[in-house]
Amino acid sequence: MSERFDVTIIGGGTTGMYAAFYSGMRDLKTKVIEYQPEPGGKVSFFYPEKKIYDVGGFPGITGEDLVHEVKKQTDLVNPTVSTEEKIHSIEKQEDGSFILENEHGEQHFSKAVIIASGMGTFDMQPLQVNGSEKFEEEQIHYSIQNLNQYEGKKVAVISQSRVGIDWSLALEKVSDEVHLVNCGDEFKAVYENDVDQLNASSVQTHLNQEVEQLHGDEEMMTSLTLKDGLEIEVDHILVYEGLQIEKSMYAEWGLETEKGRIPVGTDMCSNIEGIFVAGDAAIYPSKTMLIASGFTEAMAAVNSAAMYLDPKAKSQVYSTVVYKYNT
């Protein structure tokens, strides 16, 4: 990992990926470090099947499709992407560059840093059933991503949240059979018509139930048994039982913080020269907490990073004159 980059972006959500695109468009050697196995961030986890209306140029686009389009755009400049890594420390060097170290002690070297990692890292609460670990990734999922994989399949959703209802209704459109298993007698954080839509659907709802056992061989899960003894054939299980949230380490990195976020100006500069911020990690007066806001902040952060690296650099570049990325 001795290679040194011009810009290293911590966080591979939509803001981080767009920052990588714009950084590449400015001919900066760019790396993205993402905690999850795949880029996409909170949009992938929380809004994959939901329509998003605050991004210009899209009169309604699902989170899954937005992540796909932003990733496709980012791939045009081919940044280096490292996944399943969590940065534990950032140390500024005498020459103004930075050493970023992950939880395993491995180091990344960068001349500038952009933080686009939101309020911290998160993991989904795992399914607490004996033997479930052997079906993880292939058949047990914690994000709905890629609806096509459930086409014609039998799916069980384990959740007592509105997210579980949303997932079930989205799956109903493509899956052969959908079961929604809730350990309680009602759903949490629902809107007025959520339960009405669920009741009007073909989703089979099981209240006050839990998964007691999974059945199958060493390679494939075939069914599950609920607490009441009912056995359900399943090809996939989706689980949303809340998050394990680990707060950001921004203060430990020496950054000034305000309610867990990093105060910045319109140039997206932090209190440490050479570290810039974009997306939910940034806070400033009258900030709008929208997905679209992250794109503007990403450009401002990259432009500031470019001028940090070279004070004579242009304050911004225009895509209309960067011909080599025209498609």
C-alpha positions in Angstrom: 0.0 0.0 0.0 3.0 2.3 -0.4 1.5 4.0 -3.5 0.6 7.6 -2.9 -2.6 9.2 -4.2 -3.4 12.8 -4.8 -6.8 12.4 -3.1 -8.2 9.7 -0.9 -11.9 9.7 -0.3 -13.2 8.0 2.9 -16.7 6.7 2.1 -18.1 5.1 -1.0 -21.7 6.2 -0.9 -23.2 8.3 -3.7 -21.3 11.4 -2.4 -18.0 9.6 -2.2 -18.4 8.0 -5.6 -19.3 11.3 -7.3 -16.3 13.0 -5.5 -14.1 10.3 -7.1 -15.6 11.0 -10.5 -15.0 14.7 -10.3 -11.6 14.2 -8.8 -10.7 12.0 -11.8 -12.1 14.5 -14.1 -9.6 17.0 -12.6 -6.8 14.5 -13.4 -6.2 13.7 -9.8 -5.0 10.3 -8.8 -7.8 9.1 -6.7 -8.6 6.3 -4.2 -11.9 5.5 -2.4 -12.0 3.6 0.8 -15.4 2.0 1.8 -16.3 0.1 4.9 -19.1 -2.0 3.3 -18.4 -4.8 0.8 -19.8 -2.7 -2.0 -20.1 1.0 -2.7 -23.5 2.7 -2.4 -23.7 3.7 1.3 -27.0 4.5 2.9 -28.8 4.8 -0.4 -28.1 1.1 -1.1 -29.2 0.1 2.3 -32.2 2.2 3.0 -33.7 3.4 -0.3 -32.9 0.7 -2.9 -36.6 0.3 -3.9 -37.8 3.8 -3.0 -38.1 6.5 -5.6 -35.8 9.5 -5.0 -37.0 12.9 -6.4 -34.4 15.4 -5.2 -31.7 14.6 -7.7 -31.7 16.8 -10.8 -32.3 15.1 -14.2 -34.2 12.2 -12.7 -38.0 12.6 -12.4 -38.0 9.8 -9.8 -35.2 7.2 -9.6 -34.9 4.2 -7.3 -31.9 4.2 -4.9 -30.6 1.0 -6.6 -30.7 2.7 -10.0 -29.1 5.9 -8.7 -26.2 4.0 -7.2 -25.8 2.1 -10.5 -25.8 5.3 -12.5 -23.3 7.1 -10.1 -21.0 4.1 -10.1 -21.2 3.9 -13.9 -20.2 7.5 -14.0 -17.4 7.0 -11.5 -16.0 4.1 -13.6 -15.3 6.5 -16.4 -12.3 7.8 -14.5 -11.3 4.4 -13.0 -10.4 5.3 -9.4 -8.8 2.8 -7.1 -11.5 1.4 -4.8 -10.8 -0.5 -1.6 -13.8 -2.1 0.2 -14.3 -3.7 3.6 -11.8 -1.3 5.3 -12.3 1.0 8.2 -9.9 3.9 8.8 -8.8 4.1 12.4 -6.4 7.0 12.2 -5.2 9.9 10.0 -1.8 11.4 10.6 -0.6 14.6 8.8 3.0 14.5 7.8 5.5 17.4 7.7 5.2 17.7 4.0 1.4 18.2 4.2 0.5 14.7 3.1 -1.4 12.1 5.2 -1.0 8.5 6.3 -4.4 6.7 6.8 -4.3 3.5 8.8 -7.0 0.9 8.9 -8.1 -1.4 11.7 -5.5 -4.0 10.7 -2.6 -1.5 10.8 -2.3 -1.3 6.9 -1.5 2.2 5.7 -2.7 4.4 2.8 -0.7 7.4 1.6 -2.4 10.5 0.2 -1.6 14.2 -0.4 -5.2 15.2 0.5 -8.2 13.6 2.1 -12.0 14.0 1.5 -14.3 12.6 4.2 -17.6 11.4 2.8 -18.5 8.8 5.4 -21.6 10.3 6.9 -22.1 10.0 10.7 -20.1 6.9 11.1 -20.1 3.2 10.1 -23.0 0.8 10.5 -23.7 -2.9 10.4 -27.1 -4.6 10.3 -28.2 -6.7 13.3 -27.5 -10.3 12.2 -30.1 -13.0 12.1 -29.9 -14.8 15.4 -30.5 -18.4 14.3 -28.2 -21.4 14.7 -26.5 -22.3 11.5 -27.4 -19.1 9.7 -23.8 -18.1 9.1 -23.3 -20.8 6.3 -26.1 -19.1 4.3 -24.9 -15.6 4.7 -24.3 -13.6 1.5 -25.7 -16.2 -0.9 -29.2 -16.6 0.6 -29.4 -14.3 3.7 -29.1 -10.6 3.0 -29.3 -7.3 4.9 -30.1 -5.1 2.0 -32.6 -5.6 -0.8 -30.0 -4.6 -3.5 -30.6 -6.0 -7.0 -34.3 -6.9 -7.1 -33.6 -9.2 -10.1 -32.0 -11.8 -8.0 -35.4 -12.5 -6.3 -37.3 -12.9 -9.5 -39.5 -16.0 -9.3 -38.1 -16.9 -5.9 -39.7 -17.5 -2.5 -38.5 -14.9 0.0 -39.0 -14.3 3.7 -38.5 -10.8 5.2 -37.6 -10.7 8.9 -38.5 -7.3 10.3 -40.7 -5.4 12.7 -40.0 -2.1 10.9 -41.6 -0.1 8.1 -38.5 -1.0 6.1 -39.7 -4.6 6.2 -43.0 -3.6 4.7 -41.3 -1.5 2.0 -39.1 -4.5 1.1 -42.0 -6.9 1.1 -44.1 -4.7 -1.2 -41.2 -4.3 -3.6 -40.4 -8.0 -3.6 -44.1 -8.8 -4.3 -43.7 -7.4 -7.8 -41.0 -9.8 -8.8 -41.0 -12.8 -6.4 -43.1 -15.9 -6.6 -44.0 -15.8 -2.8 -43.2 -13.3 0.0 -43.5 -13.8 3.7 -43.1 -11.0 6.3 -42.1 -12.2 9.8 -42.6 -9.8 12.7 -41.6 -10.8 16.2 -44.1 -8.2 17.6 -47.8 -7.6 17.2 -47.4 -4.4 15.2 -44.9 -2.6 12.9 -42.7 0.3 14.1 -42.4 3.7 12.5 -45.1 3.1 9.9 -46.9 5.8 8.0 -50.7 5.9 7.9 -51.3 3.8 4.8 -48.3 1.4 5.1 -50.2 -1.4 6.9 -53.2 -0.9 4.6 -51.0 -1.5 1.5 -49.5 -4.5 3.2 -52.9 -5.9 4.0 -54.1 -5.3 0.4 -51.1 -7.1 -1.0 -50.3 -10.8 -1.5 -47.6 -10.7 1.1 -48.2 -13.3 3.8 -47.7 -11.6 7.2 -46.8 -13.5 10.4 -47.1 -11.5 13.6 -45.6 -12.5 17.0 -43.4 -15.0 15.2 -39.7 -15.7 15.1 -37.5 -17.9 13.0 -36.6 -21.0 15.1 -34.7 -23.1 12.6 -33.2 -23.1 9.1 -33.3 -26.2 6.9 -31.1 -27.3 4.1 -27.7 -28.9 3.4 -24.2 -27.5 3.7 -24.6 -25.6 0.4 -28.2 -24.4 0.2 -31.1 -23.3 2.5 -34.4 -24.7 1.5 -36.9 -23.7 4.2 -37.3 -22.2 7.7 -39.5 -23.0 10.7 -41.3 -20.4 12.7 -41.9 -20.4 16.4 -45.4 -21.8 15.9 -44.1 -24.7 14.0 -45.0 -23.5 10.5 -42.4 -24.5 7.9 -42.0 -22.1 4.9 -40.1 -22.9 1.8 -37.6 -20.1 1.0 -34.9 -19.3 -1.5 -33.8 -16.1 0.2 -34.1 -14.3 3.6 -33.9 -10.6 4.0 -33.3 -9.2 7.5 -33.8 -5.7 8.9 -33.9 -5.8 12.7 -32.1 -2.5 13.2 -28.5 -1.2 13.0 -25.4 -1.5 15.0 -24.0 2.0 14.7 -20.5 2.9 15.5 -20.0 6.7 15.8 -17.5 8.4 13.7 -13.9 8.8 14.8 -13.6 12.4 13.5 -12.7 13.9 16.9 -10.0 11.2 17.4 -8.6 12.2 14.0 -8.1 15.7 15.4 -11.1 17.2 13.6 -13.3 19.8 15.1 -16.9 18.3 15.4 -20.4 19.6 16.1 -23.0 17.0 17.1 -21.0 14.3 15.3 -20.5 16.2 12.1 -17.6 18.3 10.9 -18.1 22.1 10.6 -17.1 23.5 7.2 -17.4 26.6 5.1 -18.6 26.8 1.5 -15.1 25.5 0.5 -15.7 22.3 2.5 -12.4 22.8 4.3 -12.1 21.2 7.8 -10.0 22.7 10.6 -7.1 20.5 9.4 -5.6 21.9 6.2 -5.7 19.3 3.5 -8.8 17.4 4.9 -12.1 18.3 3.2 -15.6 17.1 3.8 -18.8 16.4 1.8 -22.2 14.8 2.4 -23.7 13.9 5.7 -20.4 14.3 7.5 -20.4 18.0 6.8 -22.4 20.6 8.7 -22.8 24.4 8.0 -25.6 26.9 8.4 -28.8 26.2 6.5 -27.5 22.9 5.2 -30.0 20.7 3.3 -29.8 17.0 4.3 -30.6 15.7 0.8 -28.8 13.2 -1.4 -28.4 15.9 -4.1 -26.6 18.2 -1.7 -23.8 15.8 -1.5 -23.0 16.1 -5.2 -22.5 19.9 -4.9 -20.4 19.5 -1.8 -18.3 16.8 -3.4 -17.4 19.1 -6.3 -16.5 21.9 -3.8 -14.4 19.6 -1.7 -12.5 18.3 -4.8 -11.9 21.8 -6.1 -10.5 22.8 -2.7 -8.3 19.7 -2.6 -7.0 20.5 -6.1 -6.0 24.0 -5.0 -4.4 22.6 -1.8 -2.2 20.4 -4.0 -1.4 23.2 -6.4 -2.3 26.8 -5.4 -2.1 27.7 -9.1 -4.8 25.1 -10.1 -8.1 26.2 -11.6 -10.7 26.9 -9.0 -13.1 24.5 -10.9 -13.4 22.6 -14.2 -16.3 22.2 -16.6 -17.4 18.8 -17.9 -18.4 20.4 -21.2 -14.7 21.1 -22.0 -13.3 17.8 -20.7 -13.7 16.1 -24.0 -12.0 12.8 -23.2 -14.8 11.7 -20.9 -17.6 12.5 -23.4 -19.6 9.4 -24.3 
